[in-house]
Amino acid sequence: MLQKIEHVEDKVTHYTDLVLGYATEYGIKIVGALLIFIIGKWVSRKIVILIRKAMERAHVDPTLISFASNAIYVALVVFVVIAAISNLGVETTSFVAIFGAAGLAIGLALKDTLSNVGAAVLIIFFRPFKVGDFIEVSNVMGTVKSMNLFSTTLTTADNRSIIIPNGTLIGGNIINYTGNETRRIDMIFDIDYKDDLKVAKEVILKILNEHPGVLKEPASTVMVGALGDNSVQIYARPWVKTDLYWDMKFEITELVKLGFDDHNISIPFPQMDLHVRKGEL
């Protein structure tokens, strides 16, 4: 009986020592892994904050700041997690392989979405337009209302919202109507062949030179552009501030019409003269 009790005590002592050994060995590793994870996340956040501040001081686009910060933070956290697991004595080579395979699978499954993200990065870097610009793209025109990593939203002149994937947007021609500070208005005025051409040009040029919204440099030009079937076409080319483009176009059109009326210059309409001959019956 005494021998059995001693045998049990020996087993208890053995397992206790074994547990204490494992607890001492792996407990330190677990504590170390937790410290690596906690401190690593804290350091990662600090690094991202510093990067964000540096990009903000450099006046980098806010969308790019957000995208870059999130990407850097995720990469740092993944590195910290792998380091913490490695501290436990786990072979991390297999984890890296799994992450790589998973990344490849996700990339193939989301290739269209990722292409939109890539297009957003290109737009942010090369800046063919910005929020508030009036652009034409993919056969639609509108003011850029917002842009995220996947799509760009345009607001049309009649207040419709059009959402265009960034991949589609960057793949075609982009016409930015408000990308420059000034724009030229291309205008055509028709007068009758019987009207005084010189007077008509003087009326238009006087209006352009005296209008406060028309720029002096570059100078406005007024010239005969074409001899049409029913009219002489006078081309007018005033330069204006981009944000005043449509206001100036409407105002100048109205002023030219009133000026033509004051000088008895008519604006012809399409017509056809028929000459009927009497033939022999």
LUMZATI-830782 format. One record per residue (C-alpha): x, y, z. Coordinates in steps of 0.001 Angstrom, whole numbers, plus 524288, in hexadecimal, padded with zeros to 5 digits. Example, Ala and Ser with C-alpha at 12.3 -4.5 7.8 and 13.67 -1.06 7.14 Angstrom:
BEGIN
+-------+-------+-------+
|  east | north |    up |
+-------+-------+-------+
| 8300C | 7EE6C | 81E78 |
| 83566 | 7FBDC | 81BE4 |
+-------+-------+-------+
This chain:
BEGIN
+-------+-------+-------+
|  east | north |    up |
+-------+-------+-------+
| 80000 | 80000 | 80000 |
| 80B0C | 8092D | 8038D |
| 811B8 | 8063F | 7F6B1 |
| 80561 | 809BF | 7EF0C |
| 8044F | 816B0 | 7F62C |
| 81293 | 819BF | 7F346 |
| 81066 | 815F7 | 7E50A |
| 804BF | 81F32 | 7E408 |
| 80C89 | 829FC | 7EA85 |
| 81785 | 827F2 | 7E0DD |
| 80E10 | 82902 | 7D56D |
| 807DD | 8354E | 7DB0D |
| 81544 | 83B33 | 7DD0A |
| 81937 | 8376C | 7CF3E |
| 80D36 | 83D55 | 7C8D8 |
| 80E09 | 8494A | 7D19A |
| 81C00 | 84B88 | 7CD80 |
| 81830 | 84939 | 7BF75 |
| 80D16 | 85303 | 7C02C |
| 815A3 | 85CE0 | 7C723 |
| 82022 | 85AD4 | 7BCE8 |
| 816D0 | 85CEE | 7B1A2 |
| 8106D | 86858 | 7B8B6 |
| 81D91 | 86EA8 | 7BB1C |
| 8225E | 86C60 | 7AD4B |
| 815F4 | 86FBD | 7A5B9 |
| 810DD | 87987 | 7AFA5 |
| 81C9A | 8822E | 7AD17 |
| 81AB4 | 8805B | 79E76 |
| 80C36 | 8839D | 79F68 |
| 80EFC | 88FB0 | 7A78C |
| 8198C | 89387 | 79DDE |
| 81053 | 89175 | 79259 |
| 805CC | 899C2 | 798DD |
| 80FBA | 8A479 | 79BA7 |
| 8147A | 8A3FF | 78D8B |
| 80668 | 8A4F4 | 788A8 |
| 80251 | 8AFFA | 791CF |
| 80EC0 | 8B7F9 | 79051 |
| 80F28 | 8B51F | 781B4 |
| 80154 | 8BA38 | 77FAD |
| 8047A | 8C664 | 7878E |
| 810C9 | 8C8DE | 77F9B |
| 8093B | 8C65F | 77300 |
| 7FF0B | 8D091 | 77699 |
| 809B4 | 8DA72 | 779D9 |
| 81083 | 8D7EC | 76CEF |
| 803C9 | 8D9A5 | 76561 |
| 800D4 | 8E647 | 76CB8 |
| 80E3E | 8EB9D | 7694A |
| 80C79 | 8E7D3 | 75B0E |
| 7FF03 | 8EE3B | 75A9A |
| 80455 | 8FADC | 7605C |
| 80FAA | 8FAED | 756C0 |
| 80662 | 8F8E4 | 74B3F |
| 7FD26 | 90371 | 75035 |
| 80882 | 90D0E | 75157 |
| 80C11 | 9099C | 7434D |
| 7FDF7 | 90CB5 | 73F41 |
| 7FBA8 | 8FF05 | 73A13 |
| 7EDC9 | 8FBF5 | 735A4 |
| 7E55F | 8F786 | 74155 |
| 7E0D3 | 8EB66 | 73A02 |
| 7EED3 | 8E718 | 737D3 |
| 7F21B | 8E9E3 | 74614 |
| 7E6FD | 8E12E | 74AB0 |
| 7EA4B | 8D651 | 74110 |
| 7F8E4 | 8D672 | 743F4 |
| 7F6EB | 8D71C | 752AD |
| 7EDA9 | 8CB80 | 752D9 |
| 7F66D | 8C363 | 749FB |
| 80297 | 8C63F | 7521B |
| 7FB84 | 8C356 | 75EE6 |
| 7F66F | 8B639 | 759E6 |
| 80406 | 8B26B | 75519 |
| 80A37 | 8B610 | 7622D |
| 7FFF4 | 8AE9A | 769FC |
| 801EF | 8A272 | 76199 |
| 81090 | 8A372 | 76419 |
| 80E1A | 8A4D9 | 772CE |
| 80500 | 89908 | 7730E |
| 80F0C | 890A3 | 76BF3 |
| 819A5 | 8952D | 7756E |
| 81108 | 891DD | 7812F |
| 80DE9 | 88453 | 77BDC |
| 81C40 | 8820B | 778E7 |
| 81F8F | 88547 | 78710 |
| 8170E | 879C8 | 78B4D |
| 82004 | 870C1 | 783D8 |
| 8165F | 86E6C | 778E3 |
| 81C4A | 86D20 | 76B59 |
| 81764 | 87927 | 76415 |
| 81BC6 | 874F6 | 7568F |
| 80F0A | 86DA1 | 754A1 |
| 80749 | 8797C | 7590B |
| 80E41 | 88200 | 74F27 |
| 80B25 | 8780B | 74495 |
| 7FCE3 | 877A3 | 748D5 |
| 7FC00 | 8866E | 748EA |
| 8021C | 886ED | 73B6D |
| 7F8C2 | 87CC1 | 735EF |
| 7ED27 | 8837D | 73C40 |
| 7F198 | 890A0 | 736DE |
| 7F2CC | 88ADE | 72941 |
| 7E549 | 884B2 | 72A12 |
| 7DF2A | 8913E | 72F12 |
| 7E62F | 89901 | 72495 |
| 7E0FD | 8903E | 719C5 |
| 7D335 | 8907A | 71F5C |
| 7D333 | 89F3D | 72102 |
| 7DB58 | 8A30C | 7152B |
| 7D105 | 8AC90 | 71017 |
| 7CF9E | 8B2E6 | 71D66 |
| 7DE41 | 8B3AB | 71F1B |
| 7DF81 | 8B9BD | 71199 |
| 7D66A | 8C480 | 71656 |
| 7DF32 | 8C68B | 72222 |
| 7EB1A | 8C738 | 7195F |
| 7E426 | 8D0FB | 71096 |
| 7E0CC | 8D944 | 71C84 |
| 7EF32 | 8D9A9 | 72042 |
| 7F2B3 | 8DE09 | 7126A |
| 7E84B | 8E8A0 | 712CA |
| 7ED2D | 8ED73 | 71FF2 |
| 7FB5A | 8EDAA | 71B86 |
| 7F996 | 8F3B1 | 70DFD |
| 7EDB4 | 8FC0F | 711BA |
| 7E6E0 | 8FD45 | 70478 |
| 7DBB9 | 9033A | 70C37 |
| 7D7B4 | 9064D | 71A20 |
| 7CB0B | 90775 | 721B1 |
| 7C36B | 9130C | 71C63 |
| 7C88A | 91231 | 70E64 |
| 7BF19 | 9111B | 702FE |
| 7C35F | 905BD | 6FA7B |
| 7BEDF | 8FD50 | 6EF37 |
| 7C1F4 | 8EEDC | 6EFE7 |
| 7BBBD | 8E244 | 6EB02 |
| 7B213 | 8EA48 | 6E2D9 |
| 7ACBB | 8F17D | 6EEB7 |
| 7AF36 | 8FF2F | 6F3E2 |
| 7AE40 | 90416 | 701C4 |
| 7B4B0 | 90A29 | 70D8D |
| 7BD3A | 9011A | 715B8 |
| 7B5E6 | 8FFCC | 72286 |
| 7BE12 | 8F58A | 72976 |
| 7C82E | 8EB01 | 72717 |
| 7CBAE | 8DEE9 | 72ECB |
| 7D48A | 8D34C | 72C53 |
| 7CA7B | 8CC73 | 723CB |
| 7C26B | 8D694 | 71C8B |
| 7C08E | 8E4E5 | 7193A |
| 7B378 | 8EBE8 | 71A5E |
| 7AF9B | 8F689 | 710BB |
| 7A436 | 8FFF5 | 71225 |
| 79E44 | 903D3 | 70516 |
| 798EA | 91143 | 701B4 |
| 78B11 | 90C65 | 70464 |
| 78F74 | 9073B | 711C2 |
| 79077 | 8F8C0 | 70EB9 |
| 79AF9 | 8F094 | 71561 |
| 7A32B | 8E7CB | 70CA0 |
| 7AC47 | 8DDF1 | 71303 |
| 7B78C | 8D98B | 70A51 |
| 7C11F | 8CEAC | 70E24 |
| 7CEE0 | 8D420 | 70EB7 |
| 7D3EB | 8C986 | 705A6 |
| 7CA35 | 8CD95 | 6FB1C |
| 7CD02 | 8DBE9 | 6FD81 |
| 7DBCD | 8DB16 | 6FC41 |
| 7DACC | 8D23B | 6F058 |
| 7D4F7 | 8DCB6 | 6E772 |
| 7D6E5 | 8EAE7 | 6E3C3 |
| 7D4B6 | 8F4E9 | 6EE84 |
| 7D100 | 902BD | 6EA92 |
| 7D290 | 90C55 | 6F5C8 |
| 7CB20 | 918CE | 6F291 |
| 7CF27 | 91FBD | 6FF0A |
| 7DD1C | 91B13 | 7002D |
| 7E28F | 92860 | 6FC0B |
| 7DFA5 | 935DD | 7015A |
| 7DB26 | 93B75 | 6F44C |
| 7D32D | 9367A | 6E8C5 |
| 7CFF4 | 93B3E | 6DB2D |
| 7C1D3 | 93C58 | 6D6F9 |
| 7BFE4 | 9384F | 6C8D0 |
| 7B42F | 93FC0 | 6C36B |
| 7AE39 | 9408A | 6B5D8 |
| 7A521 | 94B8F | 6B184 |
| 79DFE | 94B20 | 6A481 |
| 79AA5 | 95773 | 69CE5 |
| 793C8 | 95973 | 68FFB |
| 79BCA | 95B44 | 6839F |
| 79535 | 96880 | 681C5 |
| 79995 | 96D9E | 68F20 |
| 7A5C1 | 975BB | 6915A |
| 7B054 | 96C01 | 6952A |
| 7B9B0 | 97636 | 69ABE |
| 7AF1C | 97C0E | 6A374 |
| 7AB66 | 96E8C | 6A87E |
| 7B99F | 96B8D | 6AC0D |
| 7BB09 | 978CA | 6B2AC |
| 7AEC3 | 97676 | 6BACC |
| 7B3B3 | 96948 | 6BF8A |
| 7C183 | 96E1E | 6C22C |
| 7BC82 | 97A04 | 6C9A6 |
| 7B436 | 9715B | 6D265 |
| 7BFAB | 96857 | 6D52E |
| 7C938 | 97360 | 6D7F1 |
| 7C005 | 97A89 | 6E124 |
| 7BAC2 | 96EDA | 6E8B4 |
| 7C156 | 96E1B | 6F628 |
| 7C0B7 | 95F52 | 6F63F |
| 7C882 | 95DCC | 6E9AD |
| 7D733 | 95D0B | 6EBA9 |
| 7E02C | 966C0 | 6E4EC |
| 7EADB | 95C8F | 6E3BD |
| 7EA15 | 9545C | 6DB9A |
| 7E30A | 95E1D | 6D2E9 |
| 7D5CF | 95ACF | 6CD17 |
| 7D52C | 957FA | 6BE90 |
| 7C9FD | 95A65 | 6B50F |
| 7CB09 | 95549 | 6A718 |
| 7C341 | 9500B | 69BC8 |
| 7C323 | 94167 | 69D6E |
| 7BAEE | 93C5D | 69231 |
| 7B1C0 | 9402C | 68738 |
| 7A5DF | 937CF | 6894B |
| 79A71 | 934B6 | 6807C |
| 791D9 | 93EF4 | 686F0 |
| 79B01 | 94766 | 68F07 |
| 7A88E | 94CB9 | 69193 |
| 7ADFD | 94662 | 69DD4 |
| 7B5D6 | 94EF0 | 6A70C |
| 7BE45 | 947DF | 6B0F7 |
| 7C097 | 94E72 | 6BE26 |
| 7CAE9 | 94941 | 6C799 |
| 7CAC7 | 95025 | 6D4F3 |
| 7D2BB | 94B2A | 6E099 |
| 7CC7D | 94ABB | 6EE0F |
| 7CEA9 | 94542 | 6FBA8 |
| 7CAF0 | 936FA | 6FBDD |
| 7C116 | 93879 | 706E4 |
| 7BA15 | 94330 | 6FF00 |
| 7B9A3 | 93B8E | 6F239 |
| 7AB12 | 93913 | 6F12D |
| 7A6FF | 9464E | 6F6BB |
| 7AF8F | 94D51 | 6ECCE |
| 7AAD4 | 944D8 | 6E192 |
| 79C89 | 94802 | 6E480 |
| 79EFF | 9566F | 6E716 |
| 7A726 | 958A3 | 6DACE |
| 79D2D | 9518D | 6D253 |
| 7925A | 95A58 | 6D750 |
| 79A7E | 966C0 | 6D5DB |
| 79E25 | 96362 | 6C7D9 |
| 78FE2 | 9612A | 6C451 |
| 78C28 | 96E5E | 6CA29 |
| 797A1 | 974DE | 6C330 |
| 79382 | 96EF8 | 6B62A |
| 785B7 | 973FD | 6B852 |
| 78AC9 | 981D3 | 6BAED |
| 79273 | 981B8 | 6AE13 |
| 787EC | 97AE5 | 6A5F5 |
| 7902D | 96ECF | 6A3FF |
| 787A6 | 9630A | 6A19D |
| 789F3 | 95502 | 6A583 |
| 7853D | 94CE2 | 699EE |
| 77E35 | 93FF4 | 69A8A |
| 77F6E | 934B3 | 690FC |
| 77762 | 93738 | 684D4 |
| 77611 | 932AE | 676E2 |
| 77220 | 93AA4 | 66B15 |
| 769F2 | 93392 | 660C8 |
| 7693C | 938C0 | 652EA |
| 75DBA | 93369 | 64B2E |
| 75E45 | 933F2 | 63C71 |
| 75280 | 9331E | 633DF |
| 754B3 | 928F3 | 629B2 |
| 74D62 | 92686 | 61D57 |
| 741DA | 91DBC | 61EB7 |
+-------+-------+-------+
